[in-house]
Every structure is written in C-alpha cells, then in structure tokens.
Amino acid sequence: MSVTVQSSVADISEMTAAVRDLVEREAPDLLRLFDEYAGEMRFGRTLIDRNLSSLRRGATILEVGAGSLLLSCRLQQEGFDVTALEPIGSGFSHFSQLQSIVLRYARNEGFAPTLLSSTGESLSISKFFNFAFSINVMEHVADVSTVLQRVYESLKPGGTYRFVCPNYAFPYEPHFNIPTLVSKSLTRKLLWRRIEGSTNVVDPMGTWTSLNWISVRSVRGICRRSIRATPHFDGSIFDVYLIRAASDQGFQDRRGSVLVAFIALLQRTKLLSLTRLIPVAALPVMDCSIVRS
C-alpha cells in the first residue's frame, strides 16, 4: 500500500517566505523574479499532484530543468528522493544566484535535492526514477529527441515522464506574447523589434535562441521512431491554463491584457467550453506523459 505525500499550502508558504527573506537581504534586485518563480513553483506543485499522490514516500523523482530549485527542494521536503537537473542554459543565467540562495537554505534545513549541473542530452542514468517531470522546459532544450530518449532510459519500468510546455503548432509564442509566423526564422525576421525589446524575459535574445519550436506532432514522431513508446496528451491542460490566466494576477501581468481580455470574452459568451473540442495537436500548450514499458 502506497503512502500518499500530501502538499501543504502552509508549509509551502513558510518555505517561500523564508527564502524570500534571504533574497531580499542578499539580492534585492532578484526579488521580482523570485516572486515569479515562487508562483510558478506553487502552480507546478499543483499540476503534478495527481502523479505524486500515487508514489510512495522516498520515491525517486527527476525534475528536468529545475530552474531556481524551489520545486525540487519542496518535493525533497515532502519526503521524496529528488534529483534536480539544471544546466542553466542560454537566457537563464540569472538562475545561478537564486539557485545558490535556495540550495543553501534547503541544505541548512535538511531537505536539499541532489543537483546535476548538466544538460538533458548528457543525462546517463538508467532505470532509476519512479517519476520524471518538467514544466515549461522542453521548448528550451537543444535536442528534443535526445532528451526524450535519455529521460525515458532513466525511468524504472512503469515510471512516467510528464512534461508540460508550449505547442508551437499553435501560432503564438508565450514568452514574448507574439504571434508566430510559419517558422522561427520568419517570425524573428518580421518581429525582431518586439523580440529584442521584450520586457517579459530577462535575456530576450538568449531566450529566443533557446526556443526549439517543439510541437505535439514532433513529439509523436520522436516517440514512434526513437523510443518505441506511445505518448499520451491530456487536452484538459488548456482548461488549467485558461483558469490560471483568468485568476492569477502575476500570470496576467506577464501574458498581457489582450490575452486576458480574450479569455474574459470567451467566459462571458459561454464559448470557453467549446475549447474542449479542439484537438490536442492544435492547442497552444501540451501536457505529455510517456510511460516506460
């Protein structure tokens, strides 16, 4: 019988408040970014709750692209055996100082995860993890096929890799809040002023360079050719993001008033329910789970 590890809002708030105090004292210029990442950590913890509820205490977990390490530390605090994979890639060098503060706090409190400062392409662990996940990371990896293969190989039989990220088959780029125009190169050519002048990201050109234009179709092809596994895409993730866009002020500020107004219009006209009829390959976000057989 499995032991369910429940997430406690109070514990999360206590942890984030303590780390925020450290950031405010040591790196006040990163405070706004910390608040953003703390919000993402809470959202991510809620997102993977159904996966975690089926795991035993001490289960091995891999976070692919752990960023500030807040979520990995939180899961370690809950009793899981967590490995945080984070190379700090192009466009995300500001994670380094936050990582240092978060990791020092976690070590002092006795719940630091194992940190692997390498890329997903370099992962070389076999049949070790019960569960692996990443949230808004797979669109930034250099080689989607290799990362999927390496993470898949790191899972124990029956283990799951779940990742949530944008689906670039939908003509919208969420980091920059711009439409996409057929290809990355054409979008860059025609919208370069909005990309280089973006205030949504810390390093606009580094972030833009990191984007790989991943899509549901490309993931299906990789799984068929290279992994011999069938990916499952959960279309309800779009509802989750729509609800967040309508209720999360921080998310609204980053995504802009146009998107928020559009969602509000869908709600008022009762058209929001029709989004459930959209095929997963055409949704702006993908929620993919791959189980190792």
N, C-alpha and C positions, 0 to 999 in steps of 0.2 A: 504494500500500500504506500502510495507516494505521500510525502509531507508537503503540503502547499505552503509556499512562502508568500505571505500577503504584503502588498505595498502599503505603507503607512504615510498618509499625507503629512501628518505631524512630523514624522522622522525626516522626510524629505525636506520640509520647510526648515527644520532645525539644522540640517546639514548645509543647505544652501545659504542660510543666514550666516552661519559660522564662516563659510568660505568667502562669502561676500564681504564680511568684515575684514578679512585678510587682504582681499583685493583692494578694498577702499584704503587700507593703510599703506600697502606696498606698491600698488599700481593703479591709482585712481583713474588714470586715463583709459583703463580697460573695463571700467565699471559698467558702462553701457553695453559693451559686448558680453560681459559676464551675465548681465540680466537677460540678454537674448539667449545665451546658451543654457542658462538655468531654465528658462521657459521651454526650450527645446528638449531638455532632459526630462522635465515633467511630462511633456507630450509623448516623448519616446517611451517612457516607462509605462504609460497608459496603453500605448499602441501594442506593446509586446506582452501585455498582461496575460492574455489567453495562452500564449506559448509558455510563459513561466509557471503558470498555475499547474501545468502537467509535469513539472520537473521536481525531482527530489532535492532536498537540501544538500548542498555540496556538489550538485550537478555542474559539469564543466561547460562554460559559456565563452564564446568568442565574439567580441564586438569588432567588426571590421570597419576601420575608420572611426576611432574613438574620440577624436577631436579634443575637447577640453578635459576629457576623462571623467566628467561628472556622473554620467550614467553608469559607466563601468564601476566606479567607486561605490555608487549607490547599490548596485547589484551585489557587489562583494560584501557590502554592509548587511545585505539581506540574507547572506549565508551561502551564496553561490561561489563557485571557484571560477573567477573571471580572468580572461586574458584579453588585454586591450591592444589591438593592432593599430598603430598610428605612426606613419612615417613623416607627417607634416609636409604635405605636398605644395605645389605651386598655388599661390593665392591664399595660403593658410598659415603663413609663418607666425602670425600673431598668436597662434595656439600655444607656442612654446612657453611663454611666460605664464600663461594661465595654467597650463599643464603642471608646471613646476609648483605653483601655489597649491593647486588642487591635490597633487600627489603628496606633497609634504604634509598637508592636513590629514589626508587619509592614512598615511604611514603613522603619524602621531596618534591617531585614533584607533589604529589596528585593523583597518579594512582596505588596504591598498591592493589593487589588482596587479597581476603580472603584466608588465609593459613590454611589448615588442615594437621597437622602433624600426620597422621595415615595411615594405610595400606588400600589398596583397599578392602581387606577382611573385614575390620572394618567399611566401609562406611555404614551409616544408614540414608540416606536422601531419601525421597520418592517423586516422581513426581515433581521435582523442576527444572531440567535443560532442556533447549532447545537443547543443543548440548554438547556432551562429546567427548573427543579425547585423544589419547596417541600415541606417536611416539617412537618406539624402547624402549618400556616399558613392554609390555605383556610377553616378553620372560624372564622377571626377577621376576614376581610375584610368590608367594609361592603356590597359589591355583587358577589356571586359571578359573575353574568353578565358584568358589565363587565370584571372582572379576567380571566376566561377569554378574552374577546374580545381584550383588549389584549395579553395574553401570547401568544396564538395569532398575532396580527398581527406580533409581534416576532420570530417564528421564521422562519428561512430555509425555503424549500420542502424538505420531507423532515425538518425539525427536529422535535423532540419536546418536549412539556411533560409532565412527570411529577410528580404530586403525591400525597402520602400524608396522610391526615387522618381524623378520626373520621367515621363514618357514623351520622347521628342517626336513621336508621330503626330502629337497634338501641336499645333502651331503657336506655341507660347514658351518663352524662356523665363522661368520663375525667379532666378537670381537677379535678373536685370529688369524684370517686368516689361518685356518687349515681345512683339510677335516674331516668330521665326519664319524666314522666307526661303523655303525649299531646302537650303543647305546651310551649314555653319559658315562657310566662306562667303556666300552671298549675303547672309544676314550681317556678317561683320562688315562687308563692303558698303552696304546701304545704311546701316545703323551705327556706324562706328562712333559718331559723336555721343550717342546715348550710352553706348557701352563704355567708352573711356571716361565719360563724365559721370558715371553712375555713383550714387552715394549709398546704394543698398549693400555694397560689399566693401570690405576694407581695401582689397587689392583688385580693382576691376580687371586689369589685363591678365594678371596671374590667374584669377578665377575663370575668365573667359578661355584662356589657353587650356585649362584643365578639363573643360567640358568635352564629353565624347559623343554626345548625341545618341545615347542609348535609347532603345525602343522595345516594346513588347515583342515585336516581330524578330528583332535581332537576338533577343534572349531566347526565344523559342528555337531559333536556328542553332544557336550555340549549344543549347541543351540536347538537341537532337543529334548534332554532329559530334560533339566533343565529350559530352558527359553521359549520353545514353540514358537520360532521365527526363521525366515529363514535368515541366514546371506548372504550378497552379497559380493563377492570377485571381485575386479577390477584388471584384469590382466595387465592393462596399467601401473601399478606402476613399473613393471620391466623396461619399457622404461624410466621412470623417473629416476630410479637409474642408468641405463646404461648411460644416458646423463650426469648425475652428475659425474659418475665415469670417464667419458671422458673429463670433463671440469673443475672440481673442484679440485684444487691443494691440498687443505687440505684433502679432501676425498681420493685422490690418495695416499698421504703420509701415511694415516692410513691403507689403504687397501693393499698397496704393489704393486710392479712393475709387478708381474706375472699377477694379475687380470687386471691391466691397459693394459698390452701388449695383453692379450687375447681379450679384448674389441676392441682394435685397430685393431686386426686381423679380427674380425667379421665385423667391419666397412669397411675395405679395400676389403674384399671378398664379400661384399653385403649380408652376411648371417645374419646380425643383424635383418633384417625384419622378418626372419623366427622364431625369438623368440616369436613372437605374436601367433604362432601356439601351443605353449607349454601350456598345461592345468594349471590352477591356482594352483592346488594341487601339481604341480611339480616345481613351480617357487621358487627361493631362498628367495623371500620376499612376504609377503601377505598384502593386503590392504582390510580390512574387515569393512563393515558397517552393523550395526544392528539397525533397526527402531522399536521403541516401538509402538505396535498397540493400 
